[in-house]
Amino acid sequence: MMRITRNALIGLLIAGLGFVSACSKPKDEAGAKSESRDSKAAAPIDVATAPVIERNMRRSMEVVGSLEAEERVTLSSQSSGNLDEITVDVGTSVKRGQIIARIDARDLKLKVEQAEASLRQAEAKLGWTGGETFDPLRQADVRQARAAMERARYDWSAARDLVAHGDVSKQQYDVAQKAFEQAEARYQSAVENVRNLQASVEEKRASLALAKKQLQDVDIVSPVNGVIKEKLASRGEYLQPGKAVATVVQVNPLRLKIEFPENFAAGVKRGQQVTLKVDSFPDREFRGLITRINPSLDEKNRSLMAEAEVPNPGGLLRPGMFAHVEVTSDAPGAALMVPEKSVVSLAGVNKIFVVDGGRAIERKVKLGARDGGLVEIVEGVRTGERVITSNTDKLADGVAVVAS
């Protein structure tokens, strides 16, 4: 009984060892294969490199700008009344001096006629139409009052001489003096009345001029060449002075606003040419000249704002468009250059890889001028660094590399 049990146990032990060996072998082989794959993934990538060099050249900068209208004018009513007609709509081209709308002028014509009649009446009463310098002494009432005053002055003067010799009494002298004072007061009153009439004539003349201006203002005129951006009133609408009717934008030339980084600010000058492209016309280049430069940098991002004037005779460019702008500095300066093939561009972002400690380090960069097979790096690298020029499609930030 004991012999069978021992043999059975030995058989069971041998079978168990075989099972364990069979199970462990595939696992060890799978682990070996996994380690082999990891070893291959971690293998450094062979790359070619080139140094970042410094070169003295005229620097250029690629920046993004925005196009705006040179002028934006809101045309408003200066008279009150019903809008009789409006001849434009959104997108209509207009010329300087062109009538774009007109207010009903019937009430204003009546006001002009009333003002003319009131003025004629006042002029007739005064006897003066404004054709010559106004002189109160030409008025009959004033001349009569002045003559009476001069007679009274003479009588008073004579009485003064006579009373001094005792030929007339003091009472008679006082009567003559009083008569002169009253005549003088009547003369001053006559002059004042005439002056008041003159002021009334001037006031009515001003009222007539205002009525005529309001009549002229029924025509709403564009002060610039441009295009209607907004139509803000409709035919039949009652307008008060100051009511907006339409907005005109001047589209030739256009104003291009450009923001330059601080390290390029010294090279920006008035009269400098810029070249721009827009997404709507990717195969066309447009040109302009810098006309305005902000005297100071923006305190937040240390950038310089400038404006260029861009001719737009065909109206292809529109306010609100973004533009890709290239500007070349007039002043030569030091530029950091790398081979163009080292630059990786994706979705509008430019980057390069530099070698640091046996690994590829990704850098986002800003590009500048191109010279043969080299391109300027405005921001993102330093002199003496080595950039990767091959197998860039296989690289990622931090990947091990071997420079050949």
matplotlib code that plots the C-alpha trace (Angstrom):
import matplotlib.pyplot as plt

x = [0.0, 2.8, 4.7, 1.7, 1.3, 4.9, 4.9, 1.7, 3.1, 6.3, 4.2, 2.1, 5.2, 6.7, 3.5, 3.2, 6.7, 6.0, 2.9, 4.7, 7.5, 5.0, 3.1, 6.2, 8.0, 5.5, 5.4, 9.2, 9.3, 6.5, 8.5, 11.6, 9.8, 8.3, 11.7, 13.0, 10.3, 11.0, 14.6, 13.9, 11.4, 14.0, 16.7, 18.0, 17.1, 20.0, 19.7, 21.8, 22.3, 23.5, 24.5, 22.5, 24.6, 24.6, 24.5, 24.4, 21.4, 18.3, 15.8, 12.2, 9.3, 6.1, 3.2, -0.6, -2.4, -6.0, -7.6, -9.9, -11.7, -9.7, -12.8, -16.1, -18.9, -22.4, -24.7, -27.4, -30.3, -29.8, -33.4, -36.7, -39.3, -40.4, -37.8, -39.0, -36.5, -33.3, -31.4, -28.8, -28.7, -26.0, -23.1, -23.9, -20.9, -21.1, -19.1, -18.2, -21.0, -23.5, -27.1, -28.1, -31.4, -33.8, -36.3, -39.7, -39.1, -42.6, -42.8, -39.4, -40.2, -43.1, -40.8, -38.4, -41.3, -42.6, -39.1, -38.6, -41.9, -41.1, -37.7, -39.1, -41.7, -39.0, -36.7, -39.5, -40.3, -36.7, -36.0, -32.9, -32.2, -28.7, -27.1, -25.0, -23.6, -26.4, -26.5, -29.3, -29.2, -30.6, -33.9, -36.5, -37.5, -33.8, -33.1, -36.1, -35.2, -31.6, -32.7, -35.0, -32.2, -29.8, -32.4, -32.9, -29.1, -28.8, -31.6, -30.1, -26.6, -28.1, -30.0, -26.8, -25.1, -28.0, -28.5, -24.8, -25.5, -28.8, -30.9, -33.1, -34.2, -32.8, -36.2, -36.1, -32.6, -33.9, -36.7, -34.3, -32.0, -35.0, -36.1, -32.7, -32.5, -35.9, -35.0, -31.7, -33.7, -36.1, -33.1, -31.5, -34.8, -35.2, -31.7, -32.5, -35.7, -33.9, -31.2, -33.9, -35.4, -32.0, -31.5, -34.9, -33.9, -30.7, -32.6, -35.1, -32.2, -30.6, -33.9, -34.2, -30.6, -31.4, -34.6, -32.7, -30.0, -32.6, -34.1, -30.7, -30.1, -33.0, -30.4, -28.2, -24.9, -21.9, -18.7, -16.4, -16.0, -17.0, -19.5, -22.7, -22.1, -25.4, -28.8, -30.4, -33.6, -36.4, -38.6, -41.5, -39.8, -40.0, -36.6, -35.4, -32.1, -29.3, -31.1, -28.7, -29.6, -26.7, -23.0, -20.4, -16.9, -14.0, -12.4, -9.8, -7.3, -7.7, -5.8, -3.7, -3.0, 0.2, 1.7, 5.5, 7.6, 10.0, 13.1, 11.9, 10.6, 13.8, 13.6, 10.0, 9.9, 7.3, 7.2, 8.4, 6.8, 4.8, 3.7, 0.5, -1.7, -5.2, -6.9, -9.5, -6.8, -3.9, -2.1, -2.1, 0.2, -0.9, 1.4, 1.2, 3.3, 3.6, 2.1, 1.6, 3.7, 2.7, 5.3, 5.4, 5.3, 2.4, 3.1, 1.5, 3.1, 6.0, 4.9, 4.8, 1.6, 1.9, -0.5, 0.0, -2.0, -3.0, -4.4, -7.6, -8.8, -10.6, -12.3, -11.0, -9.9, -12.5, -12.5, -12.3, -10.0, -6.9, -3.7, -0.3, 2.2, 5.9, 8.0, 11.7, 13.7, 15.7, 18.5, 20.8, 21.2, 22.3, 20.0, 20.0, 19.8, 19.1, 18.5, 15.0, 14.6, 15.0, 11.7, 8.5, 5.3, 1.9, -1.4, 0.2, 2.7, 6.5, 8.8, 12.3, 14.2, 17.5, 19.9, 20.4, 22.0, 21.4, 17.7, 15.5, 14.0, 11.1, 11.0, 8.2, 9.8, 9.0, 10.4, 11.9, 13.8, 14.9, 18.3, 18.9, 18.4, 18.5, 15.7, 15.9, 14.6, 13.4, 12.5, 13.2, 16.9, 20.3, 23.6, 25.7, 22.8, 22.5, 19.2, 18.1, 17.8, 16.8, 14.2, 12.2, 9.0, 10.0, 10.8, 8.9, 9.9, 12.4, 13.1, 16.7, 18.8, 22.3, 23.8, 25.8]
y = [0.0, 2.3, 1.5, 2.5, 5.7, 6.7, 5.9, 7.8, 10.8, 10.7, 10.6, 13.4, 15.5, 14.9, 15.7, 19.0, 20.0, 19.4, 21.5, 24.4, 24.2, 24.1, 27.1, 29.2, 28.9, 30.8, 33.6, 33.9, 34.0, 36.8, 38.8, 38.5, 39.7, 42.6, 43.6, 43.4, 45.8, 48.3, 48.2, 49.0, 51.9, 53.4, 53.3, 56.9, 58.4, 59.3, 63.0, 65.6, 69.0, 72.5, 75.4, 78.6, 81.2, 85.0, 87.1, 90.9, 91.5, 93.5, 91.9, 91.2, 90.3, 88.3, 89.6, 89.6, 92.8, 93.9, 96.0, 98.9, 101.6, 104.8, 106.8, 105.8, 108.5, 108.3, 110.5, 112.2, 114.4, 118.1, 119.0, 117.6, 116.1, 112.9, 111.0, 111.5, 109.2, 107.2, 106.1, 103.7, 100.4, 98.3, 97.8, 100.8, 102.7, 106.5, 109.5, 112.5, 115.1, 112.5, 112.9, 109.7, 110.7, 113.7, 115.0, 116.3, 120.0, 121.5, 122.7, 124.1, 126.1, 127.7, 128.6, 130.3, 132.3, 133.4, 134.5, 136.5, 138.3, 139.2, 140.5, 142.7, 144.2, 145.0, 146.6, 148.7, 150.0, 150.8, 152.1, 150.1, 146.9, 146.3, 147.4, 150.1, 150.9, 151.6, 155.3, 156.2, 159.9, 158.8, 158.0, 160.9, 160.5, 160.7, 163.7, 165.6, 164.8, 165.8, 169.2, 169.8, 169.0, 171.4, 174.3, 173.6, 173.6, 177.0, 178.5, 177.2, 178.5, 182.0, 182.0, 181.2, 184.3, 186.6, 185.5, 186.3, 189.9, 190.1, 190.4, 187.3, 185.8, 182.7, 181.1, 181.6, 180.1, 177.0, 176.6, 176.7, 174.1, 171.8, 172.1, 171.1, 168.0, 166.9, 167.3, 165.4, 162.5, 162.4, 162.3, 159.4, 157.6, 158.0, 156.6, 153.7, 152.9, 152.9, 150.6, 148.2, 148.2, 147.5, 144.5, 143.2, 143.4, 141.5, 138.9, 138.3, 138.1, 135.4, 133.6, 133.7, 132.3, 129.5, 128.6, 128.5, 126.3, 123.9, 123.8, 123.0, 120.4, 118.3, 116.8, 114.3, 114.2, 111.8, 113.7, 110.9, 108.3, 105.0, 102.2, 102.1, 99.9, 100.4, 101.7, 103.2, 104.8, 104.1, 106.1, 107.8, 107.8, 111.1, 112.3, 114.7, 116.6, 114.2, 111.0, 108.6, 107.7, 105.6, 104.8, 105.2, 103.6, 104.7, 101.6, 103.2, 103.5, 101.1, 101.4, 98.4, 98.1, 96.2, 95.2, 94.8, 93.1, 95.3, 93.9, 95.0, 98.5, 100.4, 99.3, 100.6, 104.0, 106.2, 105.6, 102.0, 99.5, 96.5, 93.5, 91.7, 88.7, 87.8, 84.4, 85.5, 86.0, 83.7, 84.1, 87.9, 90.3, 93.8, 96.7, 99.7, 102.3, 102.9, 106.3, 106.4, 105.0, 105.1, 107.1, 104.5, 100.8, 99.0, 98.5, 95.1, 93.2, 95.6, 95.8, 98.8, 99.7, 101.2, 101.9, 101.5, 103.0, 100.3, 101.4, 99.4, 100.8, 97.6, 97.2, 93.6, 94.2, 94.8, 96.3, 93.6, 91.2, 89.8, 90.1, 88.3, 91.1, 91.1, 94.1, 94.5, 96.8, 99.6, 99.2, 96.2, 94.2, 90.9, 88.0, 84.4, 82.0, 78.3, 76.0, 76.2, 72.4, 72.5, 74.4, 72.3, 74.1, 72.8, 74.6, 78.0, 77.2, 77.1, 75.0, 73.5, 70.9, 71.6, 69.0, 69.3, 66.4, 63.8, 64.6, 66.6, 69.7, 71.3, 75.1, 77.3, 80.0, 83.2, 83.5, 86.5, 87.0, 84.3, 84.2, 81.3, 78.1, 79.9, 81.5, 84.0, 83.0, 86.1, 84.4, 80.9, 80.1, 81.3, 81.6, 78.4, 76.0, 73.1, 72.5, 69.2, 69.2, 65.6, 63.0, 65.9, 64.0, 61.3, 63.6, 64.6, 66.7, 64.8, 61.9, 60.6, 61.4, 60.7, 63.5, 62.4]
z = [0.0, 0.9, -2.4, -4.6, -2.8, -3.2, -7.0, -7.4, -5.7, -7.8, -11.0, -10.0, -9.1, -12.6, -14.3, -12.4, -13.3, -16.9, -16.8, -15.2, -17.7, -20.6, -19.2, -18.4, -21.7, -24.0, -21.3, -21.3, -25.1, -25.2, -22.7, -24.8, -27.9, -26.0, -24.8, -28.3, -29.6, -26.8, -27.6, -31.2, -30.3, -28.1, -30.7, -31.5, -34.9, -37.2, -38.1, -40.0, -38.3, -39.2, -37.1, -36.5, -38.2, -37.9, -41.1, -41.7, -44.1, -44.7, -42.4, -43.4, -41.2, -41.9, -39.8, -39.9, -40.5, -40.8, -43.5, -42.5, -44.4, -44.8, -43.9, -42.4, -42.5, -41.1, -43.3, -41.2, -41.8, -41.1, -41.7, -40.5, -42.7, -44.4, -46.4, -49.9, -51.7, -51.0, -54.1, -52.5, -50.7, -49.0, -51.5, -53.7, -54.9, -54.4, -55.5, -53.5, -53.9, -55.0, -53.6, -51.9, -50.3, -50.3, -47.7, -48.8, -49.3, -49.5, -45.8, -46.0, -49.2, -47.4, -44.5, -46.9, -48.5, -45.1, -44.0, -47.2, -46.7, -43.1, -44.1, -46.9, -44.5, -41.9, -44.5, -45.8, -42.3, -41.8, -45.3, -45.5, -47.6, -46.5, -49.8, -48.1, -44.6, -42.2, -41.0, -38.5, -39.6, -42.9, -41.2, -41.2, -37.5, -36.5, -38.6, -37.2, -33.7, -34.2, -35.7, -32.8, -30.4, -32.1, -32.0, -28.3, -27.8, -29.5, -27.4, -24.2, -25.2, -26.0, -22.7, -20.8, -22.3, -21.6, -18.1, -17.4, -18.5, -16.7, -19.9, -19.1, -15.8, -14.2, -14.7, -18.5, -18.5, -16.7, -19.2, -22.1, -20.4, -19.7, -23.3, -24.6, -22.3, -23.5, -27.1, -26.6, -25.0, -27.9, -30.3, -28.4, -28.3, -32.1, -32.7, -30.4, -32.2, -35.5, -34.1, -32.9, -36.3, -37.8, -35.4, -36.4, -40.1, -39.3, -37.3, -40.1, -42.6, -40.5, -40.3, -44.0, -44.4, -42.0, -43.8, -47.1, -45.6, -44.3, -47.8, -49.2, -46.6, -47.8, -50.2, -48.2, -50.0, -49.7, -48.7, -49.9, -52.7, -51.2, -50.8, -48.7, -45.7, -43.9, -44.9, -41.8, -43.0, -45.4, -47.8, -46.0, -42.6, -40.7, -39.9, -37.2, -37.6, -36.7, -37.7, -39.4, -43.0, -44.3, -43.6, -46.3, -46.1, -48.3, -49.8, -52.1, -50.6, -47.6, -44.3, -43.3, -39.5, -38.7, -35.4, -35.3, -32.6, -30.6, -32.2, -35.6, -34.5, -35.4, -39.1, -39.6, -41.5, -43.2, -46.9, -46.5, -48.9, -47.6, -49.6, -48.6, -49.5, -48.5, -48.4, -51.0, -53.6, -52.6, -55.9, -56.0, -54.2, -53.2, -52.2, -49.9, -48.2, -44.5, -43.7, -39.9, -37.1, -33.4, -31.5, -28.6, -28.1, -26.6, -22.9, -22.7, -25.6, -26.4, -30.0, -32.4, -34.3, -37.8, -40.6, -44.3, -47.2, -49.7, -53.2, -54.0, -57.4, -58.4, -55.0, -54.7, -51.1, -48.4, -45.0, -42.3, -44.3, -42.6, -44.6, -44.5, -44.7, -45.5, -44.7, -45.4, -43.1, -44.8, -42.2, -42.5, -39.2, -37.8, -38.6, -37.3, -40.3, -40.6, -43.6, -44.9, -44.8, -41.0, -40.7, -40.2, -41.0, -39.9, -39.6, -39.8, -37.0, -37.8, -35.7, -35.7, -33.7, -32.0, -30.6, -26.9, -24.9, -27.5, -27.9, -30.3, -28.6, -30.4, -30.7, -32.2, -34.3, -36.2, -39.7, -41.4, -44.6, -47.0, -48.6, -51.0, -49.1, -45.7, -43.7, -40.9, -37.5, -35.8, -32.6, -31.1, -31.5, -30.4, -32.3, -32.2, -31.6, -34.1, -35.9, -37.3, -41.1, -41.9, -40.8, -39.2, -40.0, -37.6, -34.7, -31.6, -28.6, -26.5, -28.9, -28.8, -31.8, -33.2, -35.2, -38.2]

ax = plt.figure().add_subplot(projection="3d")
ax.plot(x, y, z, "-o")
ax.set_aspect("equal")
plt.show()
